[in-house]
Amino acid sequence: MRVSPTGRPVYDDDGNPVYDDTVSLTAASELRKLDQQETGLLGLAAPRRSITATIDAGLDARLAANEQLLQARLAELTAENERLRRQLPPGNVIEAEVIEEAG
């Protein structure tokens, strides 16, 4: 309710009390300011960091091509190994497991 400078309630022409929106708006503004202060103190308004990564699409294609070449070469070497093994007499072939490769 609006109050006159003398402290008396203010009424409109029909005798109804006049309500003052200023009080509600001022209170809402103060609450907003307090909320902003709290956000700042808690660090919730800190700027966000972003990371930008650049990926070379050609690199992926080259890696895939190299992988295919390696697989093809491995198949060739495995076939060559088997061909050479068949040429040896069975008594000269010793099966072994590679535990650690030098490299």
C-alpha positions in Angstrom: 0.0 0.0 0.0 1.3 3.4 -0.9 1.9 5.9 1.9 2.0 9.7 1.6 4.9 11.7 2.7 3.0 12.4 5.9 2.7 8.7 6.6 -1.0 8.3 5.7 -2.4 5.7 3.3 -3.1 6.9 -0.2 -6.5 6.2 -1.8 -7.7 6.5 -5.4 -10.7 8.5 -6.6 -13.0 5.6 -5.8 -11.7 5.2 -2.2 -9.7 2.1 -2.9 -6.1 1.9 -1.5 -3.3 2.5 -3.9 -0.7 -0.2 -3.9 3.0 0.7 -4.5 4.8 -1.7 -6.9 8.1 0.1 -6.2 8.6 -1.8 -3.0 8.3 -5.2 -4.7 10.5 -4.1 -7.6 13.2 -2.8 -5.3 13.1 -6.0 -3.3 13.4 -8.1 -6.5 16.3 -6.0 -7.6 18.1 -6.4 -4.3 17.5 -10.2 -4.4 19.0 -10.3 -7.9 22.1 -8.4 -6.7 22.6 -10.7 -3.8 22.2 -13.7 -6.1 24.9 -12.2 -8.4 27.2 -11.7 -5.4 26.8 -15.2 -4.3 27.4 -16.6 -7.8 30.6 -14.6 -7.9 31.8 -15.7 -4.5 31.2 -19.4 -5.3 33.0 -19.1 -8.6 29.9 -20.2 -10.5 30.3 -17.3 -13.0 33.9 -18.1 -13.9 34.6 -18.2 -17.6 34.4 -21.7 -19.1 37.5 -23.1 -20.7 37.4 -24.8 -24.1 39.8 -27.0 -25.9 40.0 -26.9 -29.6 41.5 -29.9 -31.4 42.5 -30.0 -35.0 42.4 -33.4 -36.6 44.1 -34.1 -39.9 41.7 -36.3 -41.8 44.4 -37.3 -44.2 46.4 -38.7 -41.3 43.6 -41.2 -40.5 43.5 -42.3 -44.1 47.3 -42.8 -44.2 47.3 -44.8 -41.0 44.5 -47.0 -42.3 46.5 -47.5 -45.6 49.7 -48.4 -43.7 47.7 -50.9 -41.5 46.5 -52.6 -44.7 50.0 -52.7 -46.1 51.3 -54.2 -42.9 48.6 -56.8 -42.8 49.3 -57.7 -46.4 53.0 -58.0 -45.8 52.4 -60.1 -42.7 50.3 -62.5 -44.8 53.0 -62.7 -47.4 55.7 -63.4 -44.8 53.6 -66.0 -43.1 53.0 -67.8 -46.4 56.7 -67.7 -47.3 57.5 -69.1 -43.8 55.1 -72.0 -44.4 56.5 -72.6 -47.8 60.1 -72.8 -46.5 59.0 -75.0 -43.6 57.5 -77.5 -45.9 60.9 -77.8 -47.7 62.7 -78.9 -44.5 62.7 -82.5 -43.3 60.2 -83.0 -40.4 63.0 -83.9 -38.0 64.7 -80.5 -38.5 61.7 -78.4 -37.6 61.4 -77.3 -33.9 58.3 -75.6 -32.8 59.0 -72.7 -30.4 57.2 -69.8 -28.9 58.7 -66.3 -29.0 58.7 -65.0 -25.5 60.3 -61.6 -26.0 61.4 -60.0 -29.2 64.5 -58.0 -29.4 64.0 -54.5 -30.6 
